Amino acid sequence: MIMLKNNLKYIFLLLVLAMVGCAKRGSITGGLKDTIAPVLKMSFPKNFSTNFKGNEIKLTFDEYIKLKDLKKQLIISPPMKNDPLILPTNVSKYLTIKINDTLQPNTTYSFNFGQSITDNNEGNPLNQFKYVFSTGAFIDSLSIAGTVKDAYNKEVESFVSVMLYDVNDKFKDSVVYNQTPRYITNTLDSLKSFKLENLKEGKYLLVAMKDYNSNNKFNPKKDKIGFKKQYITIPNDSTFELKLFKENLDFKSFRPIQASANKLLLPYEGHENHAKILLKNKSDLLPTIITKFPKKDSLQVWFNPIKTDSLALAVSQNKYKGDFKFKIKTQKVDTLNIVAVQKDILHFREQFTLESATPLTKFDNSKIKLVNKDSVSVDFKTKYDDFNQRLYFDFKKEPSEKYTFTIMPDAFSDYMGQPNDTLTFKLNTKTISDYGNLRINLQNVKHFPVIIDLMNTKGDVVASEYSEGNTKLSFDLLEPAFYTLRIIYDDNKNKNWDTGNYLEKRQAEEMVYFSKEIDIRANWDVEQIFDVSIPYTSEPKKKKENKKKDKKGKSSMGF
């Protein structure tokens, strides 16, 4: 008996030592990473129930979940006037939906949670989870699908709403401004396509909206809209394409701001074209010059300094009229200041440009001298853009040349009679081989005229061509860089892109982007086919690699 006890002690000791040894050789890990999304185990009433009468829904999941970006992700169709209460907001295995609205009879409701339901540990989303019920005897099962694009930009924004409005005896086009849609879905943050499901047979207006206020109503001041001009009928097997655009607002000005003793800033919305502006001191009309405030929706109203307590400003354009009265404060007078837009290098596609802080009204080119590096005079012409306060110099530029502009006093004076001081600007040009050339061959153009824009990676238009039938175009002497092409169908032949208007049932002018970036290199000619029938599709951004090529590009052509 004693021997048996001793043996048990030895066996126990050996087991302890073995366990310690195992602990030293390895450590306990957390196991494989959880990559499985939560699963709905139970719901009450059951998902896809009919004859729904209650006001509360309970959902049970197989693991602890949390809600992420619920307000942005959750789409309820048809929309409810009062948002439902969804609890709890903390971690739980359960969700309760409390409906705070009167439900419509014989209607199928859909709660699409998008990617808002995730597991608590790893954040795996229960992708596009939907809870559906009907207040009638059956679930509506029809659907339509399509894509959303931007009429102007290459990429469309995320979270675009796609809506259907009933077209019945009470229907008016103004429904998008003041009523919520019958059905709604959302493209979420990673999709450019949409699918509206659980629809009832009928006739509808189909609309897409970038709804910045998140109220399911169109606000032209902020929102973008896209629509099908013809009403659609459901069932329908068509795949629909909706293009978003921002409407032009009607012109409206706001209260002017005194910026100096001789200048007012006039904020506005819409387009300022042909706006009439009158500045008065009591009954006296004051001379003014109107210019654009750079990069802002404001106009600059210039006038000669005057001693007075207040002024009045009358603004009109078409049907709009605005009258403002304001006090005048003692402030400093703006002084004439002229700066060059280009510094050091002047590229062949550029015109040397001067910007003036105050509007220029007098010019004397005899007091301006342009010479090259050999001190030989170079002929030039000038053109003044009074609205943007810019003076352009046009002259023949030679490669690898140095130019010096000398502007003597009194060459310019502004509207208050202030003359310039002596100004000197030195500029260099590069060699022809420092630039590249691009040859474009357009294919499958539907109709003319068209505008062809060449843009840099920031989206700025670097060069533009207008074609009334020519399909072979050239962009010469381009700085080495990556560029993007687009073509605009100029339907109204005004040489500009024009946006659409919902109430006028007018779509934005069609714009097609080239499918990829074009790499322009120094001393290269690039010949590029632009098949306009192939629409641009976005791809995941890849890291650009610099790859050396054995072949040299063709030498650039002259200018």
C-alpha positions in Angstrom: 0.0 0.0 0.0 2.9 2.4 1.0 4.7 1.4 -2.3 1.6 2.2 -4.3 1.3 5.7 -2.7 5.0 6.4 -3.4 4.6 5.3 -7.1 1.6 7.7 -7.4 3.7 10.5 -6.0 6.5 9.8 -8.6 3.9 9.7 -11.4 2.4 13.0 -10.3 5.8 14.6 -10.2 6.7 13.4 -13.6 3.4 14.8 -15.0 4.1 18.2 -13.5 7.7 18.3 -14.9 6.3 17.3 -18.3 3.8 20.1 -18.3 6.5 22.6 -17.3 8.7 21.4 -20.1 5.9 21.8 -22.6 5.3 25.4 -21.3 9.0 26.2 -21.9 9.1 24.8 -25.4 6.0 26.7 -26.7 3.4 29.3 -25.7 -0.4 29.2 -26.0 -1.7 31.2 -29.0 -5.1 32.7 -29.7 -5.7 30.4 -32.6 -6.7 31.2 -36.1 -8.0 34.7 -36.8 -11.7 35.0 -37.0 -12.7 35.9 -40.6 -16.4 34.8 -40.5 -19.2 37.4 -40.4 -22.0 37.1 -37.9 -25.0 34.9 -38.8 -28.6 35.7 -38.1 -29.9 32.8 -35.9 -33.4 33.9 -35.3 -35.8 36.9 -36.0 -39.2 37.7 -34.7 -41.2 38.1 -36.8 -39.4 35.9 -39.3 -37.5 37.6 -42.1 -39.8 38.0 -45.2 -42.9 37.8 -43.1 -46.3 38.9 -44.5 -49.3 40.6 -42.9 -47.0 42.4 -40.5 -49.0 44.2 -37.8 -46.6 45.1 -35.0 -44.1 47.9 -34.4 -41.2 45.9 -33.0 -38.7 43.5 -34.6 -36.1 41.4 -32.7 -33.0 39.9 -34.4 -30.7 37.4 -32.7 -27.2 36.6 -34.0 -24.7 33.8 -33.3 -22.1 36.0 -31.8 -21.6 39.4 -30.2 -22.1 42.2 -32.7 -21.6 46.0 -32.8 -23.1 48.7 -35.1 -20.8 50.8 -37.3 -21.9 53.9 -39.2 -25.5 52.9 -38.9 -26.9 56.3 -39.9 -24.9 56.3 -43.1 -25.3 52.6 -44.0 -28.9 51.8 -43.1 -31.4 52.2 -46.0 -35.1 51.8 -45.3 -37.3 51.4 -48.3 -39.9 53.0 -48.6 -38.4 55.7 -46.3 -40.1 56.4 -43.0 -41.0 59.9 -41.8 -39.8 59.1 -38.3 -36.6 57.1 -37.9 -36.9 53.8 -36.1 -35.1 53.3 -32.8 -32.5 50.5 -33.1 -31.1 49.2 -29.8 -28.8 48.5 -28.2 -26.0 50.7 -29.4 -23.4 48.8 -27.4 -22.1 45.3 -27.9 -24.8 42.6 -27.9 -26.1 39.4 -29.6 -29.5 41.0 -30.1 -31.0 43.9 -32.0 -34.4 45.4 -31.5 -36.0 47.7 -34.1 -38.8 49.9 -32.8 -40.9 51.4 -35.6 -42.1 54.9 -34.8 -44.2 55.4 -38.0 -47.6 54.4 -39.4 -46.9 51.7 -41.9 -48.6 51.9 -45.4 -51.0 49.0 -46.2 -50.1 46.3 -48.6 -46.5 47.5 -48.8 -43.2 45.6 -48.7 -40.6 47.2 -46.4 -36.9 46.6 -46.6 -34.2 47.4 -43.9 -30.8 47.1 -45.7 -28.1 47.4 -43.0 -25.3 47.7 -45.6 -22.1 46.9 -43.8 -23.1 48.3 -40.4 -23.4 45.0 -38.5 -20.0 43.6 -37.7 -18.7 41.1 -35.2 -17.2 42.5 -32.0 -13.8 41.0 -32.2 -12.5 41.4 -35.7 -15.1 43.7 -37.2 -16.1 41.3 -40.0 -19.2 42.8 -41.6 -22.4 41.0 -42.3 -22.5 42.4 -45.9 -25.8 43.8 -47.2 -27.9 42.2 -44.6 -31.6 42.9 -45.3 -34.7 42.4 -43.1 -37.9 42.4 -45.2 -41.5 42.3 -44.3 -44.9 43.1 -45.9 -48.0 44.7 -44.4 -49.9 42.8 -47.1 -50.5 39.2 -48.0 -47.3 38.8 -50.1 -43.7 40.1 -50.6 -43.2 42.3 -53.7 -40.4 40.6 -55.6 -39.7 42.7 -58.7 -36.3 44.6 -59.1 -34.3 46.8 -61.4 -30.6 47.4 -61.6 -28.1 49.9 -63.1 -25.1 52.0 -62.7 -24.4 55.6 -61.5 -21.8 57.9 -63.1 -20.8 61.5 -62.8 -21.6 63.7 -65.8 -18.5 65.8 -65.3 -16.0 64.1 -63.0 -14.1 60.9 -63.9 -15.1 59.2 -60.6 -18.6 59.3 -59.0 -18.8 60.0 -55.3 -19.7 57.4 -52.7 -23.1 57.0 -51.0 -25.4 58.0 -53.9 -29.1 57.5 -53.3 -31.2 55.9 -56.1 -34.9 56.5 -55.8 -38.3 55.6 -57.4 -41.3 57.9 -57.2 -44.8 56.7 -58.0 -46.2 58.2 -61.2 -49.9 58.4 -60.6 -52.8 61.0 -60.7 -51.2 63.1 -58.0 -47.6 63.0 -59.4 -45.8 66.3 -60.1 -42.2 66.9 -61.2 -41.7 68.8 -58.0 -41.9 65.6 -56.0 -38.1 65.4 -55.7 -38.0 68.7 -53.8 -40.7 68.1 -51.2 -41.5 64.4 -50.9 -39.7 61.2 -50.0 -39.5 58.5 -52.7 -41.6 55.2 -52.7 -38.4 53.1 -52.9 -34.8 53.9 -52.2 -31.4 52.2 -52.2 -27.7 53.4 -51.9 -24.5 52.7 -53.7 -22.6 52.6 -50.4 -18.9 53.4 -50.2 -17.4 51.0 -52.7 -20.0 50.4 -55.4 -21.0 52.4 -58.5 -23.9 50.1 -59.3 -27.3 49.8 -57.7 -30.2 47.3 -57.4 -33.7 48.2 -56.2 -35.5 45.1 -54.9 -38.9 44.1 -53.5 -40.7 46.5 -55.9 -44.3 46.6 -56.8 -45.5 46.6 -60.4 -46.1 50.1 -61.7 -44.9 53.3 -63.4 -42.1 55.3 -61.8 -39.7 58.2 -62.0 -36.1 57.0 -61.6 -33.7 59.4 -59.9 -30.2 59.3 -58.5 -29.1 61.9 -56.0 -26.0 62.8 -54.1 -28.0 63.8 -51.0 -25.6 65.9 -48.9 -28.4 66.7 -46.4 -29.4 63.0 -46.0 -33.1 64.0 -46.1 -34.1 62.2 -49.3 -35.1 65.6 -50.9 -33.4 67.5 -53.7 -31.6 70.7 -52.7 -30.2 72.3 -55.9 -27.8 74.5 -54.0 -25.9 71.5 -52.6 -27.1 68.2 -54.2 -26.3 66.5 -57.5 -29.1 64.8 -59.4 -29.4 62.3 -62.3 -32.7 61.1 -63.8 -34.3 59.1 -66.6 -36.2 61.5 -68.8 -38.9 58.9 -69.7 -40.8 57.3 -66.9 -40.0 53.6 -66.4 -42.4 50.7 -66.0 -41.8 47.7 -63.7 -41.3 44.8 -64.4 -38.4 45.9 -66.5 -35.3 43.9 -67.7 -33.3 47.0 -68.8 -30.1 48.0 -67.1 -30.3 51.7 -66.4 -27.5 54.3 -66.3 -27.9 57.5 -64.4 -25.4 60.5 -64.6 -25.2 62.9 -61.8 -24.8 66.6 -62.4 -24.9 69.8 -60.4 -27.4 72.3 -61.7 -26.5 75.9 -62.4 -28.1 78.1 -59.8 -30.0 81.3 -60.7 -27.9 84.3 -60.1 -28.3 85.9 -56.6 -26.0 88.4 -54.9 -25.5 88.9 -51.2 -24.6 91.8 -49.0 -21.4 93.5 -50.2 -18.3 93.7 -47.9 -16.1 96.7 -47.8 -12.5 95.4 -48.4 -10.7 98.7 -48.7 -11.3 102.4 -49.1 -11.8 101.8 -52.9 -13.1 98.3 -53.2 -16.2 96.2 -52.3 -16.5 92.4 -52.4 -19.9 91.2 -53.7 -20.5 87.5 -52.9 -22.9 85.7 -55.3 -24.2 82.3 -56.3 -24.9 81.2 -59.9 -23.3 82.8 -62.9 -22.3 86.4 -62.9 -22.5 86.8 -66.7 -24.3 90.0 -67.7 -25.0 91.1 -64.1 -25.6 94.8 -64.0 -24.1 96.6 -60.9 -24.7 100.3 -60.0 -23.1 102.0 -57.1 -24.7 105.2 -55.8 -23.8 107.9 -53.3 -27.3 109.2 -52.5 -28.6 110.2 -56.0 -25.2 110.3 -57.7 -24.1 107.3 -59.8 -20.4 106.5 -59.1 -18.1 105.2 -61.9 -17.1 101.6 -61.1 -15.0 98.7 -62.6 -16.2 95.2 -62.0 -13.6 92.3 -61.9 -13.5 88.7 -60.7 -12.2 87.9 -57.2 -9.7 85.0 -57.8 -10.9 81.5 -56.9 -14.0 82.8 -55.1 -17.7 83.3 -56.0 -17.3 87.0 -55.5 -17.0 90.1 -57.6 -14.8 93.1 -56.9 -16.5 96.5 -57.3 -13.8 99.2 -57.7 -14.5 102.9 -57.2 -12.6 106.0 -56.4 -12.3 106.7 -52.7 -15.1 109.0 -51.5 -15.9 110.8 -48.2 -19.4 109.7 -47.3 -21.2 107.9 -44.5 -22.9 105.3 -46.7 -23.4 103.9 -50.2 -26.1 102.0 -52.1 -25.5 99.1 -54.5 -28.1 97.9 -57.0 -27.6 94.5 -58.6 -29.7 93.0 -61.4 -29.6 90.1 -63.8 -32.6 88.9 -65.8 -35.4 88.6 -63.2 -33.2 89.0 -60.2 -32.9 92.4 -58.4 -31.0 93.2 -55.2 -30.6 96.5 -53.4 -28.1 97.0 -50.6 -27.3 100.0 -48.4 -24.2 99.9 -46.2 -22.0 102.2 -44.2 -18.5 103.2 -45.4 -15.7 102.9 -42.9 -12.3 104.6 -43.1 -9.8 102.2 -44.6 -6.6 102.2 -46.5 -6.5 102.7 -50.3 -5.3 99.8 -52.4 -1.9 100.4 -54.1 -0.8 99.3 -57.6 1.2 96.1 -57.4 2.2 94.0 -60.4 3.6 90.5 -60.2 4.6 87.8 -62.8 2.7 84.6 -63.0 5.7 82.7 -64.5 8.9 82.5 -62.5 12.3 81.7 -64.2 11.0 79.2 -66.8 8.6 80.2 -69.6 7.2 77.1 -71.4 6.4 77.2 -75.1 2.7 76.7 -74.6 2.5 79.6 -72.1 2.1 83.4 -72.6 4.1 85.5 -70.2 1.5 87.0 -67.9 1.4 89.8 -65.4 -1.2 90.2 -62.6 -2.3 93.5 -61.2 -3.6 94.1 -57.7 -5.8 97.0 -59.0 -7.5 97.3 -62.5 -5.2 98.8 -65.2 -6.7 101.4 -67.5 -3.7 102.9 -69.3 -0.9 101.2 -71.3 2.2 102.5 -73.0 4.1 99.7 -74.8 6.8 102.1 -75.9 8.0 102.0 -72.2 8.3 98.3 -72.3 11.5 96.6 -73.6 12.0 92.9 -74.4 15.5 91.6 -75.3 17.1 88.2 -75.7 20.4 87.1 -74.2 22.3 88.9 -77.0 20.5 92.2 -76.1 18.6 92.1 -79.4 15.1 93.5 -79.2 12.2 91.1 -79.6 8.8 92.2 -80.9 5.8 91.6 -78.8 2.1 92.3 -78.5 0.0 92.7 -75.4 -3.6 91.9 -74.5 -5.3 92.9 -71.2 -8.0 90.8 -69.6 -9.8 93.4 -67.6 -12.2 91.0 -65.8 -9.3 88.9 -64.4 -6.8 91.8 -64.2 -4.2 90.0 -66.3 -1.9 91.3 -69.0 -0.6 88.8 -71.6 2.5 89.2 -73.7 2.7 87.4 -77.1 6.0 86.9 -78.8 8.0 84.3 -80.7 9.9 82.1 -78.2 13.1 80.5 -79.3 14.7 77.4 -77.7 17.4 77.7 -75.0 16.9 81.5 -74.9 17.1 84.1 -72.1 14.6 87.0 -72.1 14.5 90.1 -70.1 11.5 92.4 -69.7 12.2 95.9 -68.6 9.1 97.9 -67.8 9.8 101.6 -67.2 7.8 103.9 -64.9 4.4 105.1 -66.3 4.2 102.1 -68.7 0.9 101.3 -66.8 -1.4 103.1 -64.6 -4.5 101.9 -62.7 -8.0 103.4 -62.6 -7.0 105.7 -59.8 -4.0 107.1 -61.8 -1.3 105.2 -59.8 1.7 104.5 -62.1 4.0 101.5 -61.9 7.6 101.7 -60.8 10.5 100.2 -62.8 9.9 96.4 -63.1 12.3 93.8 -64.5 11.5 90.1 -65.2 14.0 87.5 -66.4 12.8 84.3 -68.1 14.5 81.3 -69.7 13.2 78.8 -72.3 14.1 75.1 -72.5 15.2 73.1 -75.6 12.7 71.4 -77.9 13.9 68.0 -76.7 12.8 68.8 -73.2 9.2 68.4 -74.3 7.0 65.7 -75.8 4.2 65.7 -78.4 0.9 63.9 -78.4 -1.0 62.9 -81.5 -4.7 61.9 -81.0 -6.7 59.8 -83.4 -10.4 59.9 -82.5 -12.5 56.9 -83.3 -16.3 56.3 -83.2 -17.3 59.9 -82.5 -21.1 59.9 -82.5 -21.5 63.5 -83.8 -19.7 66.8 -84.0 -18.7 69.4 -82.8 -16.7 68.1 -79.9 -14.3 69.6 -77.3 -11.1 67.6 -76.6 -9.5 68.5 -73.2 -6.0 67.5 -72.1 -5.7 67.5 -68.3 -3.0 67.0 -65.8 -3.3 64.6 -62.8 -4.9 67.4 -60.7 -7.8 67.7 -63.3 -6.7 71.1 -64.6 -7.2 71.6 -68.3 -3.7 72.1 -69.8 -4.8 72.4 -73.5 -8.0 72.2 -75.4 -9.0 71.7 -79.1 -12.4 72.2 -80.8 -13.3 69.9 -83.7 -16.1 70.3 -86.1 -15.1 67.1 -87.9 -11.4 66.6 -87.7 -10.4 63.3 -86.0 -6.7 63.8 -86.0 -5.5 66.3 -83.4 -2.1 67.4 -82.0 -0.9 68.7 -78.6 2.7 69.7 -79.1 5.5 70.8 -76.7 4.0 69.3 -73.6 5.9 69.1 -70.3 6.8 65.5 -69.4 4.1 64.2 -67.1 1.0 62.0 -67.0 -2.1 63.4 -68.7 -5.7 62.5 -69.1 -8.0 63.0 -72.1 -11.7 63.6 -72.3 -14.1 64.5 -75.1 -17.3 66.6 -74.7 -20.2 66.5 -77.2 -21.0 70.2 -77.6 -24.7 69.9 -78.4 -25.5 73.6 -78.3 -22.2 74.6 -80.1 -21.2 77.2 -77.5 -17.7 75.7 -77.0 -18.4 75.0 -73.3 -19.6 72.0 -71.3 -23.2 72.6 -70.1 -24.8 71.0 -67.2 -28.3 69.7 -67.0 -31.6 70.8 -65.4 -34.1 68.5 -63.8 -37.3 70.6 -64.3 -36.4 71.3 -67.9 -35.7 67.6 -68.4 -32.4 68.5 -69.9 -29.4 66.2 -69.4 -25.8 67.4 -69.0 -23.8 67.4 -72.2 -22.1 64.0 -72.6 -18.5 63.7 -71.6 -16.3 60.6 -72.1 -12.9 60.1 -70.4 -10.0 58.2 -72.0 -9.5 54.8 -70.3 -6.0 55.4 -68.9 -3.4 58.0 -68.2 -1.0 59.0 -71.0 2.7 59.1 -70.2 4.4 62.0 -72.1 8.2 61.9 -71.9 10.9 64.3 -73.0 11.9 64.0 -76.7 9.0 61.6 -77.4 6.1 61.6 -79.8 3.1 59.6 -78.5 0.4 58.5 -81.0 -2.8 57.6 -79.2 -6.1 56.2 -80.4 -9.0 57.5 -78.5 -12.0 55.2 -79.1 -14.9 57.3 -77.7 -17.3 54.3 -77.7 -15.3 52.7 -74.9 -16.3 54.3 -71.6 -13.9 54.9 -68.8 -14.0 52.4 -65.9 -12.2 53.0 -62.7 -9.6 50.5 -61.5 -7.8 50.1 -58.2 -4.9 52.5 -58.0 -1.5 50.8 -58.5 1.8 52.0 -57.4 3.6 53.4 -60.4 7.0 51.9 -61.2 9.7 53.6 -63.3 10.6 51.1 -66.0 13.5 51.8 -68.3 12.9 51.2 -72.0 15.6 50.4 -74.5 14.0 52.2 -77.4 14.3 55.9 -77.6 11.4 58.1 -78.5 11.2 59.9 -81.8 12.5 63.4 -81.6 10.0 66.1 -81.0 8.6 68.2 -83.8 9.2 71.9 -84.1 6.7 74.6 -83.3 
